[in-house]
């Protein structure tokens, strides 16, 4: 399916991925303070909350793209899952292998793995199966930030089951969205691993909330903007009332997403820098940690690096963005095309045999 991109949501995803990369710079800077704290303090403090924002944006986009075709039988399960595998898996597999090699170098250079120590065969196999976090244990391994992909993949299964049954229907979507959001608000009482772990519950709440937001796609701009401002104010109020609890963040993000769809912000999202960030957001998310390991190895083996300096943060972000751009153009996009062409060829072969 060739779908028009939703530029403001792409831009939000790109900014969120960049925020995660900055947030994780603390892994390199320790024990020194990360640079530019005055300017980037909020990112250093709350950058991890980009992950539930990713889920919410995915929910909006998936309901826009796939709910009606799945419900009407225009898109079958095999085609849907190959679309998702082709999007996520090639880059995940490449960065998993790269990180495995870099962690060996880190061990030789420093006598220990960089940050995440459970880089063994069992966890490698869990990573291969997209179940590396939350399902069997709550331990991060290898390319640690990729933990959220194991939740994202499960969300695709939940969405598929819903869409096949209800399609783009509004009533069931609103009911399930409210239920999932209520369950996610109980995250303090949920286990760290298992079928309904705390991370999957949060993902369900955010994903189906995003799906509910998509019901406003055909609303007049002013009406949707007003709703966005109201939801944004509600989210800020909940955050203040709860002392900044994570459970209140999805409401805030819902307001941000709706407001971003205002005409003026839509035009801003089409600007080249934001469009570029949106395109390479997945690459940023998966390549920033390997970049950190490489810099740590260089610092240990070749030249000393002051990770508390602003120049090093700039270098790290520049390397991450450059690598992500090259990866998107010369690996991620071609790999996606190859996998989809292969899947389409297999479908044609199966159809010919059946005929």
Secondary structure as GFF3:
##gff-version 3
##sequence-region A 1 355
A	DSSP	alpha_helix	7	23	.	.	.	ID=ss1
A	DSSP	alpha_helix	26	29	.	.	.	ID=ss2
A	DSSP	alpha_helix	37	46	.	.	.	ID=ss3
A	DSSP	three_ten_helix	47	49	.	.	.	ID=ss4
A	DSSP	alpha_helix	50	65	.	.	.	ID=ss5
A	DSSP	alpha_helix	67	71	.	.	.	ID=ss6
A	DSSP	alpha_helix	77	110	.	.	.	ID=ss7
A	DSSP	alpha_helix	121	128	.	.	.	ID=ss8
A	DSSP	three_ten_helix	144	146	.	.	.	ID=ss9
A	DSSP	alpha_helix	147	166	.	.	.	ID=ss10
A	DSSP	alpha_helix	170	184	.	.	.	ID=ss11
A	DSSP	three_ten_helix	187	189	.	.	.	ID=ss12
A	DSSP	alpha_helix	198	213	.	.	.	ID=ss13
A	DSSP	three_ten_helix	214	216	.	.	.	ID=ss14
A	DSSP	alpha_helix	221	241	.	.	.	ID=ss15
A	DSSP	three_ten_helix	246	248	.	.	.	ID=ss16
A	DSSP	alpha_helix	249	260	.	.	.	ID=ss17
A	DSSP	alpha_helix	263	269	.	.	.	ID=ss18
A	DSSP	alpha_helix	272	279	.	.	.	ID=ss19
A	DSSP	alpha_helix	281	301	.	.	.	ID=ss20
A	DSSP	alpha_helix	310	327	.	.	.	ID=ss21
A	DSSP	pi_helix	328	332	.	.	.	ID=ss22
A	DSSP	alpha_helix	333	354	.	.	.	ID=ss23
###
